[in-house]
């Protein structure tokens, strides 16, 4: 039984790390893998199982901080003086980007946890998000990018991506898929959109994880903490690998291949589940 608990934690951490920053929905994939195979709700209470899926995102957050440590130092003015020879990403732009989803997530966190953590809602999110991604790529073909790097992002683009991030609160829609698509529609390159998406993920995911943990702390037992710790470490390790790989890939293949995968997965789930 103990080995199975750790296997469940490793697998869910692997799924989180592999899919958190690809535009395919990490939460959606964890719900799918858990409900169709792992059944973590049979090991722990439902609030603990749902909170686990949120809290292990802290492992992915740590991976983002490691990979983008120079950007965070620049924004926070830590270490050597900031090079002011050109535009630089500002902390205030990140704050502007996280405000919309931060407010919406705070107001509807209970509703999302209670009613949207299911395979049915994930299928809807996968399909709808795929349509947005395909539209963004085809729209971009007829446009010129005005923002090639994240350091040149404007406040309007930051806030616009924040609005698109709100859509990603729906499990299966994908936070990164919605924000990267939004960035492309707002004139940013795929790489610039991805970089800002990942950097913006740190405060928004910290807030979501912390809120979920505090609200459900009463349900945690001593037995649950090793489960969470193993999931955290697994998510961190696999996120380190997947983020580096994704950032090298996104400008080359764009969003359509991920959208096709999402549509195929949604169709397969519909057949299997219904």
CORKA-V973187 format. One record per residue. PHI is phi in radians with two decimals (NA if undefined). PSI is psi in whole degrees, 0 to 359 (NA if undefined). OMEGA is omega in whole degrees, 0 to 359 (NA if undefined). Layout:
{{PHI;PSI;OMEGA} {PHI;PSI;OMEGA}}
This chain:
{{NA;317;180} {-1.10;317;179} {-1.09;322;180} {-1.16;321;177} {-1.05;315;180} {-1.19;324;178} {-1.11;317;177} {-1.03;315;180} {-1.10;317;180} {-1.14;315;182} {-1.12;315;180} {-1.17;324;175} {-1.14;322;176} {-1.10;314;180} {-1.10;317;178} {-1.06;311;182} {-1.14;324;183} {-1.31;329;189} {-1.97;350;185} {-1.03;320;186} {-1.91;2;167} {-1.57;148;184} {-1.38;56;183} {-2.22;357;178} {1.41;101;178} {-1.20;317;180} {-1.08;318;178} {-1.06;316;180} {-1.16;321;178} {-1.13;319;178} {-1.08;316;181} {-1.09;307;182} {-1.09;320;182} {-1.21;312;185} {-1.27;328;183} {-1.61;349;183} {-2.49;304;193} {-1.41;322;178} {0.97;57;181} {-1.12;338;179} {-1.17;341;177} {-1.44;342;179} {-1.57;322;181} {-2.35;172;178} {-1.17;160;181} {-1.03;317;178} {-1.04;322;179} {-1.19;317;180} {-1.09;317;179} {-1.20;319;180} {-1.16;323;177} {-0.95;317;182} {-1.13;336;178} {-1.55;315;187} {-1.19;325;181} {-1.18;349;174} {-1.12;342;176} {-1.07;329;176} {-1.13;319;177} {-1.17;323;178} {-1.07;315;180} {-1.06;322;178} {-1.12;320;178} {-1.09;316;180} {-1.06;319;179} {-1.12;314;184} {-1.26;323;182} {-1.85;28;185} {-1.01;324;180} {-1.15;322;178} {-1.15;318;179} {-1.17;321;177} {-1.09;319;179} {-1.09;313;182} {-1.18;325;183} {-1.62;1;180} {0.99;46;178} {-1.77;137;178} {1.53;218;185} {-1.17;155;180} {-0.97;145;181} {-1.22;135;175} {-1.29;116;184} {-1.79;24;183} {-1.30;348;180} {-2.74;181;180} {-1.07;143;178} {-2.34;145;176} {-1.10;133;183} {-1.87;148;176} {-1.04;323;180} {-1.09;328;178} {-1.22;322;177} {-1.14;318;179} {-1.07;316;178} {-1.03;321;181} {-1.21;329;185} {-1.59;347;184} {-1.03;310;184} {-1.03;308;182} {-1.22;329;178} {-1.09;315;179} {-1.17;313;182} {-1.13;318;179} {-1.11;321;179} {-1.13;318;183} {-1.27;326;188} {-2.04;17;182} {-1.03;316;180} {-1.12;317;181} {-1.10;317;180} {-1.09;312;181} {-1.09;323;186} {-1.42;319;190} {-1.97;345;187} {-1.93;359;179} {-1.58;73;180} {-2.58;161;180} {-1.11;323;181} {-1.04;313;181} {-1.20;327;178} {-1.12;319;179} {-1.03;315;179} {-1.07;314;181} {-1.11;318;179} {-1.04;313;182} {-1.19;313;181} {-1.13;319;179} {-1.13;324;178} {-1.09;320;178} {-1.08;315;179} {-1.06;317;182} {-1.16;318;178} {-1.12;317;179} {-1.06;317;181} {-1.07;316;181} {-1.16;318;181} {-1.27;327;175} {-1.12;319;183} {-1.13;331;182} {-1.06;329;181} {-1.68;8;184} {-2.12;161;172} {-1.77;132;175} {-1.16;135;176} {-1.78;345;182} {-2.27;104;185} {-1.59;333;179} {-2.22;158;183} {-1.15;335;180} {-1.17;343;182} {-1.78;11;180} {-1.14;145;178} {-1.72;166;177} {-1.13;324;178} {-1.08;316;179} {-1.17;320;179} {-1.08;315;180} {-1.19;321;178} {-1.06;317;177} {-1.14;327;176} {-1.10;322;177} {-1.16;318;178} {-1.13;329;180} {-1.09;332;179} {-1.04;324;180} {-1.09;326;182} {-1.21;353;175} {-1.19;339;177} {-1.33;118;181} {-0.99;132;181} {1.77;337;181} {-1.31;324;179} {1.48;115;178} {-1.10;314;180} {-1.20;323;179} {-1.10;318;181} {-1.24;318;183} {-1.29;321;177} {-1.12;317;176} {-1.04;315;179} {-1.06;317;179} {-1.09;318;178} {-1.10;317;179} {-1.14;336;180} {-1.62;8;174} {1.69;14;179} {-1.70;153;173} {-1.22;161;179} {-1.08;322;181} {-1.22;317;179} {-1.09;318;178} {-1.10;319;180} {-1.15;315;180} {-1.03;313;181} {-1.18;324;177} {-1.03;314;183} {-1.20;317;180} {-1.14;318;179} {-1.15;337;182} {-1.15;330;187} {-1.06;303;180} {-1.18;323;183} {-1.20;321;180} {-1.32;327;174} {-1.07;316;179} {-1.11;314;181} {-1.13;317;180} {-1.15;315;181} {-1.10;318;180} {-1.13;315;180} {-1.13;320;180} {-1.14;316;181} {-1.14;320;183} {-1.22;334;185} {-2.01;15;184} {-1.03;328;183} {-1.13;337;182} {-1.48;349;184} {-1.42;137;174} {-2.00;172;179} {-1.03;324;181} {-1.14;335;184} {-1.39;335;186} {-1.18;319;174} {-1.06;324;177} {-1.02;314;180} {-1.22;319;182} {-1.10;317;179} {-1.14;319;177} {-1.11;320;179} {-1.05;310;181} {-1.11;317;179} {-1.07;315;180} {-1.11;320;180} {-1.08;310;183} {-1.09;312;182} {-1.25;331;176} {-1.16;319;178} {-0.94;315;181} {-1.24;313;188} {-1.22;324;180} {-1.11;311;181} {-1.05;318;180} {-1.15;316;183} {-1.12;318;182} {-1.13;330;176} {-1.34;336;187} {-1.61;326;195} {-1.09;319;180} {-1.21;337;183} {-1.46;315;186} {-1.84;348;179} {1.10;209;190} {-1.81;337;186} {-1.00;316;179} {-1.02;322;177} {-1.18;323;179} {-1.13;319;178} {-1.08;316;177} {-1.01;317;181} {-1.10;318;180} {-1.13;317;179} {-1.10;318;180} {-1.14;318;179} {-1.07;318;178} {-1.12;316;179} {-1.09;317;179} {-1.12;321;179} {-1.08;317;180} {-1.14;314;183} {-1.21;320;189} {-1.50;330;184} {-1.97;NA;NA}}
